[in-house]
């Protein structure tokens, strides 16, 4: 039914419905009984937080933190909201999201539409989640905010939400804005991490950095060196792509759609490669959240083998529906049993 609607309308209708239905205790209880799956072999302690399973909701789905209760009931082990920016933004003009069903992928150029850090932080004061909540922050969608102003803009968001986040993800690239990149220059990233006192202020929640899927190996290495010098706690790999590779959708259709971030199956392999590189560079000592093209338990296991500790879905949820979370968790548990493994952590570094 949702696929009969435009991608924009379907997403907005889903968010509004989820926010409304999330206020109904009895409905949430019913949803949990249908969609949740608990198994001690999937539970992990990371950052001092309990993740009942490794499958989380990626940033981009719930920009404003209005659907947390509803999404919890679908069995997610954690939820990341945002991206949140200092100033509210309506985002880019519509249409701004598109499905590529032949490729099980999406293209979106939402443009960081959100209600702003102050409003969202007030909402989060009233939330009492049962799973860890990550907050993804980015620079306000305004090309005139650059240099020192961009860092100050970032810090404004950071200061508003740092007391309400179980962890914070710094989104240093967003292909859905006019400037395309923000803090993917090593010197600029270093200045940002310095201003936020990452690695120096022990009162901060765990800080993760989210990388673009389009980084070259050398670019990734340079950014990792900066992050490690600031003792960043972990990484999210990866953000969407500005490129148009691994697609079977016609070039005519791709051209008609235009700019935006590509997600889903089309970026799955490169996502896995970047996870491997981060895991190798950090010698497996830093937490990695793997995201990009996860539609099934086999996709999830591939990311875990590459070095991911946790996983995130967005496009897979759009195409496969809410039951995909339970299916993936059950599939991981079955894989552990079939291979004589006692815990999800043991999949990491496992060779075929």
C-alpha positions as CSV (number, residue, x, y, z in Angstrom):
1,X,0.0,0.0,0.0
2,X,2.8,2.4,0.9
3,X,4.5,1.8,-2.4
4,X,1.5,3.1,-4.2
5,X,2.2,6.4,-2.6
6,X,5.1,8.7,-3.5
7,X,8.2,8.1,-1.4
8,X,7.9,11.5,0.2
9,X,4.3,11.1,1.1
10,X,4.7,7.5,2.4
11,X,7.6,8.5,4.7
12,X,5.7,11.5,6.1
13,X,2.6,9.4,6.6
14,X,4.6,6.7,8.4
15,X,6.3,9.2,10.7
16,X,3.0,10.9,11.6
17,X,1.3,7.5,12.2
18,X,4.1,6.1,14.2
19,X,4.3,9.3,16.4
20,X,0.5,9.0,17.1
21,X,0.3,5.3,17.6
22,X,3.3,5.4,19.9
23,X,1.1,7.0,22.6
24,X,-1.1,3.9,22.7
25,X,0.3,1.5,25.4
26,X,-1.8,-1.4,24.4
27,X,-0.9,-1.2,20.8
28,X,2.8,-1.0,21.7
29,X,2.4,-4.1,23.8
30,X,0.8,-5.9,20.9
31,X,3.5,-4.8,18.5
32,X,6.3,-6.0,20.9
33,X,4.7,-9.4,21.1
34,X,4.6,-9.6,17.3
35,X,8.0,-8.1,16.4
36,X,10.4,-8.3,19.3
37,X,12.8,-11.2,19.6
38,X,15.0,-11.7,22.7
39,X,17.9,-14.1,22.9
40,X,20.8,-13.7,25.4
41,X,23.3,-14.7,22.7
42,X,22.5,-11.3,21.0
43,X,22.9,-9.1,24.0
44,X,26.0,-6.9,24.3
45,X,27.4,-4.4,26.7
46,X,29.0,-1.5,24.7
47,X,29.8,1.9,26.1
48,X,28.4,0.7,29.4
49,X,25.0,0.4,27.7
50,X,22.9,-2.8,27.2
51,X,22.1,-3.5,23.6
52,X,19.5,-6.4,23.6
53,X,20.3,-7.1,20.0
54,X,22.7,-5.6,17.4
55,X,20.1,-4.3,15.0
56,X,19.4,-0.5,15.3
57,X,17.4,2.1,13.4
58,X,19.7,4.4,11.3
59,X,19.6,8.1,11.4
60,X,17.5,9.8,8.7
61,X,14.3,7.9,9.4
62,X,13.2,9.8,12.5
63,X,14.7,13.3,12.2
64,X,12.9,14.8,15.3
65,X,12.7,12.0,17.8
66,X,8.9,11.7,17.5
67,X,8.6,7.9,16.9
68,X,10.9,6.4,19.5
69,X,8.3,4.5,21.5
70,X,6.8,3.0,18.3
71,X,10.1,2.0,16.8
72,X,11.2,0.4,20.1
73,X,8.2,-1.8,19.9
74,X,9.3,-3.2,16.5
75,X,12.3,-4.9,18.2
76,X,15.2,-2.5,17.4
77,X,18.1,-2.9,19.8
78,X,18.8,0.8,19.7
79,X,17.6,3.9,17.8
80,X,19.5,6.8,16.3
81,X,17.6,9.9,15.6
82,X,18.5,13.0,13.4
83,X,20.4,14.4,11.8
84,X,19.7,17.3,14.1
85,X,21.0,20.8,13.3
86,X,21.4,24.0,15.4
87,X,18.8,25.9,13.3
88,X,15.5,24.3,12.2
89,X,15.2,23.6,8.5
90,X,12.4,22.6,6.1
91,X,14.9,20.9,3.9
92,X,15.0,20.8,0.1
93,X,11.9,21.2,-2.1
94,X,9.8,18.1,-3.0
95,X,10.1,15.7,-4.6
96,X,13.1,14.8,-2.6
97,X,13.1,11.0,-2.1
98,X,12.9,8.3,-4.7
99,X,12.7,4.5,-4.8
100,X,14.9,2.3,-7.1
101,X,13.1,-1.0,-6.7
102,X,15.2,-2.8,-9.3
103,X,18.2,-2.1,-7.2
104,X,16.6,-2.2,-3.7
105,X,18.0,1.2,-3.2
106,X,16.8,4.8,-2.4
107,X,17.9,8.2,-3.4
108,X,17.1,11.1,-1.1
109,X,17.9,14.8,-1.0
110,X,15.8,15.7,2.1
111,X,18.3,18.4,3.0
112,X,18.6,17.9,6.8
113,X,15.0,18.8,7.5
114,X,14.4,18.9,11.2
115,X,12.9,21.1,14.0
116,X,16.3,22.2,15.4
117,X,18.4,21.2,18.4
118,X,16.6,23.3,21.0
119,X,13.1,22.0,20.1
120,X,14.2,18.4,19.8
121,X,16.2,18.5,23.1
122,X,13.0,19.7,24.9
123,X,11.1,16.7,23.4
124,X,13.8,14.3,24.5
125,X,13.5,15.4,28.1
126,X,10.1,13.7,28.2
127,X,11.2,10.5,26.6
128,X,11.9,7.4,28.7
129,X,13.3,4.8,26.2
130,X,14.0,1.2,27.1
131,X,16.8,1.0,24.4
132,X,19.9,3.1,23.9
133,X,19.3,6.3,21.9
134,X,21.9,7.8,19.7
135,X,21.6,11.4,18.4
136,X,23.1,12.3,15.1
137,X,24.1,15.9,14.6
138,X,25.2,17.8,11.5
139,X,25.9,21.4,10.4
140,X,22.8,23.5,9.6
141,X,21.8,23.3,6.0
142,X,23.1,26.8,5.0
143,X,26.2,27.2,2.7
144,X,26.8,30.6,4.2
145,X,27.7,29.0,7.6
146,X,31.3,28.0,7.1
147,X,34.7,28.1,8.8
148,X,34.5,29.1,12.5
149,X,30.8,29.8,12.1
150,X,30.3,26.2,11.0
151,X,32.1,24.9,14.1
152,X,30.1,27.2,16.4
153,X,26.9,25.9,14.7
154,X,27.9,22.3,15.4
155,X,28.7,23.1,19.0
156,X,25.3,24.7,19.5
157,X,23.6,21.4,18.6
158,X,26.2,19.4,20.6
159,X,25.5,21.4,23.8
160,X,21.8,21.2,23.5
161,X,21.6,17.4,23.1
162,X,24.7,16.0,24.9
163,X,22.7,15.4,28.2
164,X,20.0,13.4,26.4
165,X,22.1,11.1,24.2
166,X,23.4,7.6,25.1
167,X,25.8,8.3,22.3
168,X,26.4,11.1,19.8
169,X,27.2,10.6,16.1
170,X,29.0,13.4,14.4
171,X,27.7,13.5,10.8
172,X,30.7,15.0,9.0
173,X,29.3,14.5,5.5
174,X,25.9,15.1,4.0
175,X,25.4,14.7,0.2
176,X,21.9,16.1,0.5
177,X,23.0,19.7,1.1
178,X,24.1,22.3,-1.4
179,X,27.7,22.3,-0.2
180,X,27.8,18.5,-0.2
181,X,30.6,18.1,2.3
182,X,31.2,19.7,5.7
183,X,34.0,18.3,7.9
184,X,35.6,15.8,5.6
185,X,38.8,17.9,5.4
186,X,41.2,16.5,8.1
187,X,42.2,20.0,9.3
188,X,38.6,21.1,9.6
189,X,37.6,17.9,11.4
190,X,40.5,18.3,13.8
191,X,39.3,21.9,14.6
192,X,35.8,20.6,15.2
193,X,36.9,17.8,17.5
194,X,39.1,20.2,19.4
195,X,36.3,22.7,19.9
196,X,33.9,19.9,21.2
197,X,36.7,18.7,23.5
198,X,36.4,15.2,22.3
199,X,38.8,12.9,24.2
200,X,39.3,15.6,27.0
201,X,35.9,16.0,28.6
202,X,35.1,12.8,30.5
203,X,31.5,13.9,31.2
204,X,30.6,13.6,27.5
205,X,28.6,10.6,26.2
206,X,30.4,8.2,23.7
207,X,31.2,10.1,20.5
208,X,31.2,8.4,17.1
209,X,32.0,9.8,13.7
210,X,30.0,8.8,10.6
211,X,32.0,8.5,7.4
212,X,30.8,8.9,3.7
213,X,30.8,5.8,1.6
214,X,32.5,7.8,-1.2
215,X,35.8,8.3,0.7
216,X,38.9,6.9,-1.0
217,X,41.1,4.6,1.1
218,X,43.6,7.4,1.6
219,X,41.0,9.9,2.6
220,X,39.5,7.5,5.1
221,X,43.0,6.9,6.6
222,X,43.6,10.6,7.0
223,X,40.3,11.1,8.8
224,X,40.8,8.1,11.0
225,X,44.2,9.4,12.1
226,X,42.6,12.7,13.2
227,X,39.8,10.9,15.0
228,X,42.1,8.5,16.8
229,X,44.3,11.5,17.9
230,X,41.1,12.8,19.7
231,X,40.3,9.3,21.2
232,X,36.9,9.1,19.4
233,X,34.9,6.2,20.8
234,X,33.7,4.7,17.6
235,X,32.6,5.0,14.0
236,X,29.4,4.7,11.9
237,X,30.1,3.3,8.4
238,X,28.6,4.6,6.2
239,X,26.6,7.6,5.0
240,X,24.9,7.6,1.6
241,X,26.7,8.1,-1.7
242,X,26.7,10.9,-4.2
243,X,27.9,8.5,-6.9
244,X,25.7,6.3,-9.1
245,X,27.4,3.0,-9.3
246,X,26.2,-0.7,-9.1
247,X,22.7,0.3,-10.5
248,X,20.5,-1.5,-13.0
249,X,17.9,1.3,-13.1
250,X,18.0,3.1,-16.4
251,X,20.3,6.1,-16.8
252,X,17.3,8.1,-18.0
253,X,15.5,7.5,-14.8
254,X,18.6,8.2,-12.7
255,X,19.1,11.5,-14.6
256,X,15.5,12.4,-14.1
257,X,15.8,11.9,-10.3
258,X,18.9,14.1,-10.1
259,X,21.1,14.7,-7.0
260,X,20.8,13.0,-3.7
261,X,22.3,10.4,-1.4
262,X,22.1,6.8,-2.6
263,X,21.4,4.1,0.0
264,X,20.6,0.4,0.0
265,X,22.0,-2.6,-1.8
266,X,23.9,-0.4,-4.3
267,X,26.4,0.7,-1.5
268,X,26.5,-2.6,0.4
269,X,29.8,-3.9,-0.8
270,X,31.7,-0.6,-0.3
271,X,30.2,-0.2,3.1
272,X,31.6,-3.6,4.1
273,X,35.0,-2.7,2.7
274,X,35.1,0.5,4.8
275,X,34.1,-1.4,7.9
276,X,37.0,-3.8,7.3
277,X,39.4,-0.9,6.9
278,X,38.3,0.9,10.1
279,X,38.5,-2.4,12.0
280,X,42.0,-3.0,10.7
281,X,43.2,0.5,11.4
282,X,41.9,0.5,15.0
283,X,43.0,-3.1,15.6
284,X,39.5,-4.0,16.5
285,X,39.6,-1.7,19.6
286,X,36.9,0.7,18.6
287,X,33.1,0.2,18.2
288,X,31.9,0.2,14.7
289,X,28.2,0.5,13.6
290,X,27.8,-1.0,10.2
291,X,25.1,0.4,7.9
292,X,24.5,0.2,4.2
293,X,22.5,-2.4,2.3
294,X,21.4,-4.7,5.2
295,X,18.2,-6.5,4.2
296,X,18.7,-9.9,5.7
297,X,20.5,-11.9,8.3
298,X,23.2,-12.9,5.7
299,X,23.8,-9.2,5.0
300,X,24.0,-8.6,8.7
301,X,26.5,-11.4,9.3
302,X,28.7,-10.1,6.5
303,X,29.0,-6.8,8.2
304,X,29.7,-8.4,11.6
305,X,32.4,-10.6,10.0
306,X,34.0,-7.4,8.6
307,X,34.3,-6.0,12.1
308,X,31.0,-4.3,12.9
309,X,29.8,-4.6,16.5
310,X,26.3,-3.1,15.8
311,X,24.2,-2.7,12.7
312,X,21.7,-0.2,11.4
313,X,18.8,-0.3,8.9
314,X,16.8,2.2,7.0
315,X,16.4,1.2,3.3
316,X,16.0,-2.5,4.3
317,X,13.1,-1.4,6.5
318,X,11.5,0.5,3.7
319,X,11.6,-2.5,1.3
320,X,11.1,-5.4,3.7
321,X,8.8,-3.9,6.3
322,X,8.9,-4.0,10.2
323,X,9.3,-7.8,10.3
324,X,12.8,-7.5,9.0
325,X,14.3,-6.7,12.4
326,X,13.0,-9.9,14.0
327,X,14.0,-11.9,10.9
328,X,17.6,-10.6,11.0
329,X,17.9,-11.3,14.8
330,X,16.5,-14.8,14.5
331,X,18.8,-15.4,11.5
332,X,21.9,-14.3,13.5
333,X,20.9,-16.5,16.4
334,X,20.4,-19.5,14.1
335,X,23.8,-18.9,12.5
336,X,25.4,-18.9,16.0
337,X,23.8,-22.2,16.9
338,X,24.6,-23.8,13.5
339,X,28.3,-22.8,13.8
340,X,28.7,-23.7,17.5
341,X,29.2,-20.1,18.6
342,X,27.9,-18.9,22.0
343,X,27.6,-15.1,21.4
344,X,27.1,-12.6,18.6
345,X,30.5,-11.1,19.4
346,X,32.2,-14.3,18.1
347,X,31.1,-13.6,14.6
348,X,33.5,-10.7,14.4
349,X,36.6,-11.7,12.4
350,X,35.1,-15.1,11.6
351,X,36.3,-16.4,8.2
352,X,34.2,-18.3,5.8
